[in-house]
Amino acid sequence: MIAEAGLAALWLAAGLSAYQFVLMLLALRSAVDVVRPMRAVAVVQGALTLVAFAMLLLVFARSDMSVALVYANSNSAKPFIYKLAGTWGNHEGSMLMWVTILAVAGACLALFSRRTSDRTLVAALGSQALLALGFYAFLLIASNPFARLFPAPPDGQGLNPLLQDPGLAFHPPTLYLGYVGLSVAFSLAVGALLTGEVDAQLARAMRPWVLGAWTLLTLGITAGSYWAYYELGWGGYWFWDPVENASLMPWLAATALVHSINVLAARGALKAWTMMLAVIAFSMSMVGTFLVRSGILTSVHAFAIDPQRGTFLLALLAIYVGAAFTLFAVRGATLKEGAPFELVSRETGLVINNLILSVILGIVFVGTLYPLFVEAVSGEKLSVGAPYFNAVAGPLALVLAVLVGIGPLLSWRRQRRPVLVQLKLPALLAASALAITIILAPDIHILPRLGFAAAAFLAAASILPLVGRNPLRSPLSTWGMVVAHFGIAVALAGMAANAAFSSERLAVAKPGETLGVGPWLVQLRDVTPAAGKNYTALEAELRATRGEGVVTLNPQTHYYSDPPTETNESAIQTFWNGQLYTVLGKSDPSGGWQLRLWWKPFVTLIWAGGALIALGGALALIGRLWRLRRRREPRDWRRERYA
């Protein structure tokens, strides 16, 4: 009965989403006051989807093999954490998580939104309901997560071993929270376009949602990058896999949207930009969902292989995105911009920022989808990988990093103080970094060399907004900007160091033999059998020495029976100045073993920078929410509090 209860809750939530959309139509056509019932319906709908998702969690936790989804993605021998994580480690469960977050986000919008007019809120809640309705239909018609098997099998087939990792418990939910958080910004933008109320008040209502979604996307992408780095055993942190790009595209659009919303909230300008970016950001989330769940990709991330599902998702994508862009085309031209601004101003800097981000987004979009289009039309398989993206998007990213350091130093509307004087120290550090790399590493590629210079410039420039202020009295939003921009510099330095100085060694070694990689000597001591809870393994003992330092690493090869799979589990030793990365390969007829060794100087700065960027977003979000709370407090009470 647990599965049936979950399915019933899903049907009821779908019915309420349809009712919520009808209420919006009535309100917009006849000016009926439906705010209270709309809020109540949205909250109940969110509660019902939570019930449905809790029921799916429960059948996975109990290993109920009579549910087809549990049988296909779990077994009784699997560790409990992976039983739970298996709930969303598949197509149907991940889509139920998607619609659950979508409905709960709509419920939170209904409960906590107080900064928009009633008409805009009603239109936004109706738009959110229509989004949810399409995904309810997809689940109930094409991807029922609660389908039963009769008779129930004795045990299940197990989860993909590559997904049996703690990263699965964190990475997909974080990305989904970010994706669907953008749906609220999308719905608010659609609601404002329908009612014509695009103003600073709308931007302030959208900003917490966009900041939260952007922060979660940053965390999810950073965690996913490290997960792929240590789990897949190929030694890289970003492969430009289409599914990786599917998460990067909404992040790029959301980054532009965060900055555009700030201009609209502060100056009443960039209305059309903000509305367009809100539509594009969620559209990129929909494109990512289509890529991952349609079955047109073969990837560790992609679950669906049923063309019916792909057609259904493509139809939803066309309807939602097409309708939103049509609405923007009709209403966008009527938007009146705020006060004009001069060429040298913060507004201009943010416009240039958005233009560059949009161009990079276009580059990634074309590079990701063009091979799929060519294959669909002609059957020819094309591969667009790192050389294309690095060569085309890399220089633009470096220009953007420099502009990120300059933008916060500009004034609103027109520049009142000389910026070049403030940039003397960042420019000096950038020139020094460039000179040092030319002298000490003359053979490295131009992009890493410029990356070091841009990182040095941005690291110094990002701190300048705090100069001359009392740091303890500076707003949290300012601290968030500083920390996020400094995090970009840190991540950029890590990428440049990884590209310029990484060492790699692929060789066959017999027990007792020693291989060199970078400054390390790595000796293969032995290879012995091992066993885990639901797998058997071969484990290598590697002794790595550098001067007087000695470390032992134990990379493994795992063998799973359900489903039959072989995986390489890397062993990584982290130091202050880099990571020693080791992978055990197959045995050789000569009695040796394939070993893959990397020395990756300062590679950890990439993920440290990502964490700092997310921390900056979180600080900015907390600061904005605190200011909203302060504004809502009664003035007399506030005076008493600070008397």
Wavefront OBJ file of the C-alpha trace (Angstrom):
o trace
v 0.000 0.000 0.000
v 2.982 2.332 0.351
v 3.488 2.599 -3.406
v -0.240 3.059 -3.986
v -0.341 5.867 -1.410
v 2.534 7.610 -3.186
v 0.813 7.268 -6.553
v -2.470 8.600 -5.132
v -0.667 11.618 -3.660
v 0.889 12.271 -7.059
v -2.507 12.175 -8.806
v -4.018 14.531 -6.225
v -1.109 16.960 -6.598
v -1.573 16.907 -10.382
v -5.280 17.711 -9.967
v -4.500 20.609 -7.641
v -1.919 22.025 -10.057
v -4.574 22.060 -12.802
v -7.024 23.760 -10.413
v -4.364 26.312 -9.456
v -3.791 27.165 -13.123
v -7.524 27.578 -13.717
v -7.725 29.959 -10.754
v -5.007 32.079 -12.356
v -6.928 32.256 -15.631
v -10.082 33.342 -13.785
v -8.199 36.013 -11.846
v -6.535 37.496 -14.939
v -9.739 37.501 -17.004
v -12.269 38.730 -14.449
v -10.220 40.319 -11.643
v -11.544 37.798 -9.096
v -9.629 37.823 -5.793
v -8.104 34.343 -5.615
v -4.915 35.083 -3.673
v -5.904 33.168 -0.524
v -7.158 30.025 -2.289
v -4.135 30.107 -4.625
v -1.768 30.194 -1.657
v -3.609 27.339 0.063
v -3.732 25.154 -3.059
v -0.007 25.687 -3.728
v 0.878 24.677 -0.159
v -1.270 21.531 -0.240
v 0.131 20.591 -3.637
v 3.679 20.893 -2.277
v 2.767 18.768 0.761
v 1.307 16.030 -1.459
v 4.436 15.782 -3.595
v 6.504 15.516 -0.407
v 4.283 12.607 0.630
v 4.780 10.941 -2.756
v 8.553 11.321 -2.575
v 8.607 10.074 1.033
v 6.716 6.955 -0.082
v 9.334 6.306 -2.775
v 12.116 6.744 -0.215
v 10.338 4.254 2.034
v 9.995 1.499 -0.580
v 13.711 1.879 -1.411
v 14.680 1.797 2.280
v 12.618 -1.382 2.770
v 13.983 -2.991 -0.450
v 10.427 -3.622 -1.682
v 11.192 -5.599 -4.850
v 7.545 -5.630 -5.875
v 8.089 -2.029 -7.041
v 9.690 -2.174 -10.487
v 11.897 0.849 -9.834
v 13.369 -0.685 -6.674
v 14.002 -4.003 -8.444
v 15.821 -2.239 -11.311
v 17.986 0.025 -9.119
v 18.628 -1.683 -5.792
v 19.272 -4.973 -4.034
v 19.191 -6.150 -0.445
v 23.014 -6.353 -0.113
v 23.564 -2.709 -0.961
v 24.654 -0.376 1.890
v 21.714 1.553 3.353
v 22.949 4.983 2.225
v 23.002 3.780 -1.379
v 19.542 2.293 -1.014
v 18.262 5.751 -0.136
v 20.395 7.527 -2.731
v 19.163 5.011 -5.297
v 15.774 6.712 -4.994
v 17.034 9.484 -7.287
v 19.838 7.517 -8.999
v 17.478 6.585 -11.835
v 15.153 8.209 -14.334
v 11.768 7.973 -12.617
v 13.036 8.771 -9.130
v 15.067 11.752 -10.295
v 12.042 13.167 -12.125
v 9.887 12.715 -9.022
v 12.555 14.601 -7.053
v 12.436 17.326 -9.725
v 8.667 17.791 -9.524
v 8.735 17.575 -5.709
v 11.229 20.433 -5.493
v 9.197 22.334 -8.106
v 5.983 21.990 -6.097
v 7.651 22.758 -2.756
v 9.245 25.856 -4.295
v 5.776 26.954 -5.418
v 4.463 26.376 -1.897
v 7.281 28.489 -0.434
v 6.540 31.243 -2.954
v 2.902 31.176 -1.848
v 3.788 31.227 1.846
v 6.570 33.804 1.942
v 6.113 36.151 -1.013
v 5.042 39.562 0.258
v 6.939 41.915 -2.055
v 4.940 41.483 -5.267
v 1.458 42.706 -6.051
v -1.405 40.231 -5.710
v -1.909 40.130 -9.493
v 1.737 39.301 -10.190
v 1.803 36.701 -7.409
v -1.339 35.011 -8.762
v 0.125 34.955 -12.285
v 3.439 33.574 -10.963
v 1.724 30.828 -8.933
v -0.347 29.899 -11.975
v 2.798 29.691 -14.118
v 4.487 27.517 -11.498
v 1.422 25.256 -11.416
v 1.489 24.872 -15.206
v 5.162 23.892 -15.071
v 4.401 21.285 -12.415
v 1.369 19.980 -14.335
v 3.498 19.058 -17.337
v 5.926 17.085 -15.194
v 3.093 15.392 -13.281
v 1.707 14.268 -16.644
v 5.157 13.031 -17.677
v 5.498 10.964 -14.506
v 1.975 9.558 -14.500
v 1.837 8.770 -18.227
v 5.409 7.897 -19.251
v 7.496 7.352 -16.091
v 5.425 5.971 -13.224
v 7.855 5.529 -10.291
v 5.387 3.333 -8.352
v 4.704 0.629 -10.972
v 4.365 -2.861 -9.451
v 5.843 -6.215 -10.472
v 3.784 -9.410 -10.111
v 5.113 -11.682 -8.767
v 7.759 -9.818 -6.787
v 11.351 -10.962 -7.603
v 13.461 -12.280 -4.706
v 16.101 -9.572 -5.141
v 16.967 -6.603 -7.331
v 19.444 -5.863 -10.096
v 21.361 -3.231 -8.131
v 22.399 0.355 -8.747
v 25.021 1.354 -11.317
v 28.287 0.939 -9.324
v 29.579 4.284 -10.584
v 26.665 5.845 -8.696
v 27.380 3.935 -5.472
v 29.285 6.799 -3.973
v 28.527 9.388 -1.262
v 28.602 11.998 -4.029
v 25.268 10.654 -5.294
v 23.648 11.583 -1.989
v 24.688 15.232 -2.455
v 25.362 16.106 -6.095
v 22.014 15.489 -7.886
v 19.747 16.945 -5.138
v 21.878 20.100 -4.990
v 21.729 20.559 -8.751
v 17.977 19.946 -8.783
v 17.431 22.514 -6.046
v 19.352 24.975 -8.191
v 17.536 24.061 -11.404
v 14.095 24.293 -9.867
v 14.949 27.388 -7.831
v 15.302 29.095 -11.198
v 11.732 28.034 -11.958
v 10.468 30.542 -9.368
v 12.398 33.363 -11.059
v 10.951 32.146 -14.372
v 7.401 32.111 -12.995
v 7.788 35.563 -11.422
v 9.124 36.906 -14.725
v 6.226 35.365 -16.656
v 3.760 36.700 -14.081
v 5.251 40.208 -14.298
v 5.174 40.139 -18.108
v 1.518 39.092 -18.005
v 0.579 41.911 -15.617
v 3.055 44.523 -16.881
v 4.534 45.034 -13.398
v 8.263 44.759 -14.117
v 9.951 47.023 -11.588
v 12.468 47.188 -8.752
v 9.976 45.568 -6.381
v 9.811 42.504 -8.626
v 13.625 42.342 -8.763
v 13.821 42.363 -4.956
v 11.294 39.520 -4.830
v 13.232 37.486 -7.416
v 16.704 38.105 -6.022
v 16.646 35.667 -3.048
v 15.403 32.869 -5.301
v 18.056 33.518 -7.935
v 20.839 33.872 -5.363
v 19.777 30.641 -3.655
v 19.511 28.746 -6.951
v 22.862 30.102 -8.163
v 24.580 29.163 -4.892
v 23.187 25.620 -5.024
v 24.147 25.228 -8.683
v 27.677 26.359 -7.800
v 27.858 23.795 -5.002
v 26.397 21.055 -7.196
v 28.762 21.715 -10.098
v 31.784 21.912 -7.779
v 30.840 18.692 -5.983
v 30.038 16.947 -9.272
v 33.403 17.970 -10.695
v 35.272 16.464 -7.748
v 33.062 13.368 -7.791
v 33.896 12.727 -11.462
v 37.558 13.524 -10.760
v 38.054 10.813 -8.158
v 35.383 8.327 -9.254
v 35.952 7.951 -13.003
v 39.732 7.554 -12.724
v 40.776 9.639 -15.728
v 42.534 12.375 -13.786
v 40.534 15.369 -15.019
v 38.072 17.681 -13.307
v 35.979 18.733 -16.341
v 35.525 16.647 -19.486
v 33.099 18.979 -21.339
v 30.718 16.040 -21.384
v 27.288 17.174 -22.697
v 25.723 16.349 -19.344
v 28.351 18.409 -17.521
v 27.584 21.230 -19.933
v 23.885 20.781 -19.177
v 24.562 21.976 -15.628
v 27.023 24.684 -16.705
v 24.588 26.412 -19.092
v 21.947 27.335 -16.493
v 24.757 28.415 -14.139
v 26.108 30.831 -16.750
v 22.630 32.245 -17.377
v 21.940 32.484 -13.631
v 25.259 34.301 -13.101
v 24.211 36.930 -15.632
v 20.742 37.068 -14.066
v 22.143 37.700 -10.560
v 23.980 40.784 -11.822
v 21.096 42.012 -13.972
v 18.651 41.754 -11.066
v 20.955 43.932 -8.976
v 20.744 46.702 -11.598
v 16.954 46.434 -11.809
v 16.602 46.471 -8.017
v 18.981 49.412 -7.529
v 18.356 51.589 -10.587
v 15.172 50.327 -12.255
v 17.200 49.612 -15.418
v 17.829 46.512 -17.587
v 14.204 45.369 -17.331
v 14.207 43.585 -20.676
v 17.621 42.025 -19.942
v 16.415 40.710 -16.589
v 13.188 39.227 -17.961
v 15.018 37.603 -20.874
v 17.712 36.128 -18.620
v 15.090 34.746 -16.209
v 13.480 32.945 -19.150
v 16.822 31.751 -20.549
v 18.105 30.493 -17.174
v 15.170 28.157 -16.603
v 15.086 27.258 -20.296
v 18.668 26.014 -19.937
v 17.518 23.927 -16.957
v 14.836 22.431 -19.199
v 17.409 21.787 -21.953
v 19.611 20.043 -19.395
v 16.694 17.918 -18.237
v 15.958 16.941 -21.827
v 19.601 16.029 -22.513
v 19.956 13.890 -19.391
v 16.534 12.255 -19.300
v 15.618 11.883 -22.987
v 18.025 9.055 -23.808
v 19.808 10.878 -26.641
v 23.080 10.788 -24.662
v 25.184 7.902 -23.438
v 26.714 9.020 -20.155
v 27.168 7.948 -16.565
v 24.685 10.733 -15.777
v 22.021 9.827 -18.353
v 19.392 7.315 -17.252
v 16.565 7.195 -19.809
v 16.682 5.114 -23.000
v 12.983 5.202 -23.967
v 12.286 7.415 -27.031
v 8.702 7.976 -25.821
v 10.061 9.777 -22.785
v 12.406 11.852 -24.926
v 9.528 12.920 -27.175
v 7.405 13.832 -24.136
v 10.210 15.938 -22.633
v 10.917 17.606 -25.962
v 7.242 18.556 -26.213
v 7.304 20.057 -22.711
v 10.477 21.957 -23.561
v 8.950 23.340 -26.755
v 5.700 24.362 -25.041
v 7.180 26.055 -21.985
v 10.192 27.703 -23.586
v 8.339 28.623 -26.766
v 5.441 30.182 -24.853
v 7.784 32.133 -22.552
v 9.829 33.570 -25.411
v 6.662 34.435 -27.319
v 5.360 36.298 -24.277
v 8.693 38.121 -23.943
v 8.646 39.055 -27.630
v 5.138 40.504 -27.269
v 5.570 42.305 -23.927
v 9.320 42.971 -23.790
v 9.195 45.878 -26.232
v 6.711 47.716 -23.989
v 9.025 47.756 -20.955
v 10.230 51.236 -20.018
v 13.775 51.398 -18.745
v 14.841 53.362 -15.693
v 17.239 56.293 -15.401
v 19.876 56.558 -18.176
v 23.519 55.871 -17.404
v 26.814 56.962 -18.897
v 29.294 54.816 -20.798
v 31.687 54.558 -17.826
v 29.423 53.354 -15.024
v 28.616 50.245 -13.049
v 25.532 49.639 -15.197
v 27.704 49.554 -18.329
v 30.123 47.172 -16.622
v 27.282 44.825 -15.743
v 25.889 44.985 -19.291
v 29.317 44.007 -20.682
v 29.501 41.251 -18.038
v 26.144 39.912 -19.184
v 27.109 40.107 -22.848
v 30.292 38.084 -22.324
v 28.477 35.515 -20.178
v 25.799 35.238 -22.871
v 28.430 34.694 -25.579
v 30.115 31.973 -23.492
v 26.688 30.410 -22.920
v 26.097 30.436 -26.680
v 29.490 28.799 -27.295
v 28.743 26.011 -24.820
v 25.191 25.606 -26.163
v 26.334 25.251 -29.780
v 29.264 22.994 -28.891
v 26.966 20.720 -26.880
v 23.991 20.481 -29.239
v 25.582 20.783 -32.682
v 26.996 17.206 -32.695
v 23.582 15.885 -31.636
v 21.895 17.857 -34.421
v 24.359 16.590 -37.050
v 23.901 13.000 -35.880
v 20.104 13.330 -35.972
v 20.136 14.802 -39.509
v 22.918 12.854 -41.235
v 23.786 9.998 -38.896
v 27.399 11.220 -38.742
v 28.981 11.230 -35.290
v 30.955 14.331 -34.346
v 32.938 14.979 -31.194
v 33.322 18.487 -29.786
v 35.592 18.423 -26.758
v 38.042 20.389 -24.660
v 40.151 21.825 -27.554
v 37.109 23.657 -28.971
v 35.767 24.921 -25.647
v 39.161 25.932 -24.263
v 40.213 27.747 -27.433
v 36.923 29.599 -27.977
v 35.563 30.186 -24.472
v 38.904 30.340 -22.602
v 40.041 33.815 -23.794
v 36.568 35.257 -23.149
v 36.607 33.819 -19.632
v 39.951 35.527 -18.946
v 38.614 38.881 -20.191
v 35.562 38.379 -17.988
v 37.751 37.657 -14.948
v 39.521 41.000 -15.415
v 36.208 42.851 -15.811
v 34.859 41.159 -12.666
v 37.666 42.874 -10.763
v 36.920 46.298 -12.292
v 33.108 46.343 -12.218
v 32.505 46.696 -8.443
v 34.824 49.742 -8.343
v 32.615 51.710 -10.750
v 29.850 54.057 -9.582
v 26.179 53.901 -10.496
v 25.080 56.081 -13.471
v 28.458 57.836 -13.956
v 31.969 57.398 -12.663
v 32.884 59.929 -9.965
v 36.364 58.784 -8.945
v 39.380 57.565 -10.941
v 39.402 53.781 -11.166
v 42.880 53.413 -12.635
v 44.471 54.665 -9.418
v 42.733 51.918 -7.438
v 43.870 49.286 -9.936
v 47.609 49.983 -9.629
v 48.259 47.151 -7.169
v 46.164 44.526 -9.038
v 47.848 45.508 -12.315
v 51.299 45.269 -10.701
v 50.532 41.799 -9.330
v 49.218 40.655 -12.721
v 52.351 41.911 -14.477
v 54.527 40.221 -11.847
v 52.717 36.902 -12.269
v 53.119 37.150 -16.039
v 56.828 37.924 -15.742
v 57.451 35.112 -13.253
v 55.807 32.509 -15.490
v 57.809 33.741 -18.503
v 61.082 33.461 -16.572
v 60.465 30.236 -14.613
v 58.174 28.358 -17.015
v 58.827 29.632 -20.552
v 57.349 26.545 -22.234
v 53.802 26.600 -20.838
v 50.835 27.446 -23.070
v 49.653 31.042 -23.357
v 46.234 30.424 -21.751
v 47.587 29.128 -18.398
v 50.129 31.960 -18.380
v 47.386 34.555 -18.852
v 45.282 32.630 -16.338
v 47.895 33.208 -13.621
v 47.996 36.923 -14.468
v 44.189 37.266 -14.470
v 43.946 35.349 -11.182
v 46.517 37.643 -9.522
v 44.704 40.742 -10.810
v 41.290 39.544 -9.667
v 42.491 38.321 -6.263
v 43.760 41.824 -5.424
v 40.930 43.738 -7.123
v 38.208 41.682 -5.448
v 39.252 42.978 -2.013
v 39.248 46.677 -3.005
v 35.492 47.239 -2.327
v 36.308 46.734 1.389
v 39.226 49.199 1.380
v 38.374 52.382 3.262
v 35.417 50.744 5.002
v 34.993 49.223 8.409
v 34.843 45.517 7.464
v 32.680 44.718 10.477
v 30.072 47.276 9.383
v 30.115 46.375 5.695
v 26.888 44.716 4.478
v 26.895 40.938 4.161
v 25.966 41.348 0.509
v 29.234 43.250 -0.053
v 31.177 40.542 1.763
v 29.410 37.948 -0.382
v 30.489 39.732 -3.570
v 34.080 40.004 -2.347
v 34.293 36.345 -1.289
v 32.684 35.079 -4.516
v 34.984 37.157 -6.740
v 38.027 36.089 -4.716
v 36.855 32.475 -5.136
v 36.877 32.948 -8.918
v 40.518 34.053 -8.676
v 41.399 31.030 -6.541
v 39.677 28.588 -8.921
v 41.303 30.255 -11.936
v 44.744 29.881 -10.342
v 44.057 26.186 -9.742
v 42.968 25.655 -13.350
v 46.047 27.437 -14.652
v 48.392 25.421 -12.394
v 46.724 22.150 -13.396
v 46.996 22.984 -17.113
v 50.582 24.229 -16.900
v 52.337 21.891 -14.497
v 50.520 18.524 -14.290
v 52.647 15.414 -14.855
v 51.256 12.099 -16.097
v 52.744 8.597 -16.292
v 51.008 5.548 -17.804
v 53.097 2.380 -17.617
v 53.193 -1.337 -16.763
v 55.029 -2.181 -13.538
v 55.813 -5.453 -11.784
v 55.881 -5.727 -7.989
v 59.081 -4.090 -6.770
v 59.478 -1.765 -9.766
v 59.474 2.033 -9.402
v 57.982 4.698 -11.674
v 58.571 8.446 -11.607
v 55.877 11.107 -11.944
v 56.646 14.769 -11.287
v 58.780 14.975 -8.131
v 57.550 11.552 -6.880
v 58.962 8.034 -7.123
v 56.168 5.445 -6.881
v 56.977 1.785 -6.176
v 54.442 -1.025 -6.744
v 54.801 -3.225 -3.651
v 52.057 -5.799 -4.260
v 48.536 -6.451 -5.604
v 46.233 -8.456 -3.333
v 42.545 -9.463 -3.291
v 40.099 -7.572 -1.068
v 36.355 -7.576 -0.438
v 33.642 -5.035 0.345
v 30.024 -5.389 1.402
v 28.703 -5.926 -2.133
v 31.844 -6.282 -4.254
v 35.206 -8.040 -4.543
v 38.376 -6.145 -5.383
v 42.039 -6.165 -6.274
v 44.068 -3.690 -4.220
v 47.500 -2.320 -5.069
v 49.975 -1.183 -2.448
v 51.962 1.773 -3.745
v 54.841 3.386 -1.848
v 55.441 6.971 -2.972
v 58.574 8.883 -1.921
v 59.624 12.488 -2.377
v 62.863 13.361 -0.647
v 62.393 12.049 2.904
v 58.605 11.977 2.660
v 56.898 8.594 2.256
v 53.190 7.866 1.709
v 51.263 4.675 0.952
v 48.368 4.608 -1.501
v 45.938 1.747 -2.212
v 44.050 2.116 -5.503
v 41.555 -0.674 -6.196
v 39.638 -2.336 -8.996
v 36.099 -3.288 -7.883
v 34.037 -6.148 -9.322
v 30.250 -6.028 -8.805
v 27.867 -8.877 -9.519
v 24.562 -6.911 -9.479
v 24.820 -5.545 -12.117
v 28.055 -7.155 -13.421
v 30.446 -4.198 -13.566
v 34.133 -3.430 -13.140
v 35.206 -0.015 -11.808
v 38.535 1.638 -11.007
v 38.728 3.327 -7.602
v 41.517 5.883 -7.513
v 43.720 6.537 -4.501
v 44.578 10.210 -3.990
v 46.979 11.772 -1.515
v 46.496 15.492 -0.912
v 49.349 17.836 0.016
v 49.450 21.585 0.509
v 50.834 22.043 -2.990
v 48.902 19.446 -4.979
v 47.627 15.887 -5.255
v 49.256 12.570 -6.121
v 46.603 10.640 -8.065
v 46.952 6.873 -8.697
v 44.822 4.304 -10.545
v 45.263 0.522 -10.839
v 44.551 -0.902 -14.293
v 44.465 -4.427 -15.694
v 47.094 -7.124 -15.340
v 49.658 -7.626 -18.090
v 50.638 -11.032 -19.620
v 54.213 -10.376 -18.480
v 53.096 -10.396 -14.830
v 52.943 -6.619 -14.450
v 50.056 -4.240 -13.765
v 48.938 -1.153 -15.611
v 49.373 1.958 -13.465
v 48.167 5.488 -14.177
v 49.892 8.156 -12.112
v 49.435 11.922 -12.018
v 51.051 14.708 -10.024
v 48.682 17.695 -10.114
v 50.129 20.839 -8.492
v 47.600 23.073 -6.682
v 44.642 21.318 -8.317
v 42.687 21.542 -5.042
v 42.450 25.322 -5.545
v 39.801 24.602 -8.200
v 37.355 23.152 -5.677
v 38.422 25.520 -2.898
v 37.568 28.361 -5.275
v 34.206 26.787 -6.086
v 33.446 26.496 -2.376
v 34.376 30.169 -1.867
v 32.115 31.220 -4.749
v 29.214 29.306 -3.177
v 30.035 30.785 0.237
v 29.922 34.253 -1.290
v 26.502 33.519 -2.751
v 25.279 32.248 0.623
v 26.561 35.368 2.415
v 24.880 37.627 -0.131
v 21.626 35.671 0.233
v 21.700 35.884 4.034
v 22.462 39.608 3.818
v 19.557 40.262 1.445
v 17.123 38.223 3.547
v 18.241 40.025 6.706
v 17.642 43.397 5.064
v 14.176 42.272 3.962
v 13.390 41.226 7.522
v 14.602 44.552 8.874
v 12.365 46.411 6.439
v 9.337 44.399 7.515
v 9.820 45.110 11.206
v 7.599 47.887 12.680
v 9.639 51.077 12.840
v 8.901 51.813 16.523
v 9.841 48.258 17.542
v 13.094 48.591 15.633
v 13.938 51.831 17.417
v 13.346 50.203 20.772
v 15.537 47.298 19.798
v 18.533 49.460 18.927
v 18.026 52.190 21.545
l 1 2 3 4 5 6 7 8 9 10 11 12 13 14 15 16 17 18 19 20 21 22 23 24 25 26 27 28 29 30 31 32 33 34 35 36 37 38 39 40 41 42 43 44 45 46 47 48 49 50 51 52 53 54 55 56 57 58 59 60 61 62 63 64 65 66 67 68 69 70 71 72 73 74 75 76 77 78 79 80 81 82 83 84 85 86 87 88 89 90 91 92 93 94 95 96 97 98 99 100 101 102 103 104 105 106 107 108 109 110 111 112 113 114 115 116 117 118 119 120 121 122 123 124 125 126 127 128 129 130 131 132 133 134 135 136 137 138 139 140 141 142 143 144 145 146 147 148 149 150 151 152 153 154 155 156 157 158 159 160 161 162 163 164 165 166 167 168 169 170 171 172 173 174 175 176 177 178 179 180 181 182 183 184 185 186 187 188 189 190 191 192 193 194 195 196 197 198 199 200 201 202 203 204 205 206 207 208 209 210 211 212 213 214 215 216 217 218 219 220 221 222 223 224 225 226 227 228 229 230 231 232 233 234 235 236 237 238 239 240 241 242 243 244 245 246 247 248 249 250 251 252 253 254 255 256 257 258 259 260 261 262 263 264 265 266 267 268 269 270 271 272 273 274 275 276 277 278 279 280 281 282 283 284 285 286 287 288 289 290 291 292 293 294 295 296 297 298 299 300 301 302 303 304 305 306 307 308 309 310 311 312 313 314 315 316 317 318 319 320 321 322 323 324 325 326 327 328 329 330 331 332 333 334 335 336 337 338 339 340 341 342 343 344 345 346 347 348 349 350 351 352 353 354 355 356 357 358 359 360 361 362 363 364 365 366 367 368 369 370 371 372 373 374 375 376 377 378 379 380 381 382 383 384 385 386 387 388 389 390 391 392 393 394 395 396 397 398 399 400 401 402 403 404 405 406 407 408 409 410 411 412 413 414 415 416 417 418 419 420 421 422 423 424 425 426 427 428 429 430 431 432 433 434 435 436 437 438 439 440 441 442 443 444 445 446 447 448 449 450 451 452 453 454 455 456 457 458 459 460 461 462 463 464 465 466 467 468 469 470 471 472 473 474 475 476 477 478 479 480 481 482 483 484 485 486 487 488 489 490 491 492 493 494 495 496 497 498 499 500 501 502 503 504 505 506 507 508 509 510 511 512 513 514 515 516 517 518 519 520 521 522 523 524 525 526 527 528 529 530 531 532 533 534 535 536 537 538 539 540 541 542 543 544 545 546 547 548 549 550 551 552 553 554 555 556 557 558 559 560 561 562 563 564 565 566 567 568 569 570 571 572 573 574 575 576 577 578 579 580 581 582 583 584 585 586 587 588 589 590 591 592 593 594 595 596 597 598 599 600 601 602 603 604 605 606 607 608 609 610 611 612 613 614 615 616 617 618 619 620 621 622 623 624 625 626 627 628 629 630 631 632 633 634 635 636 637 638 639 640 641 642 643
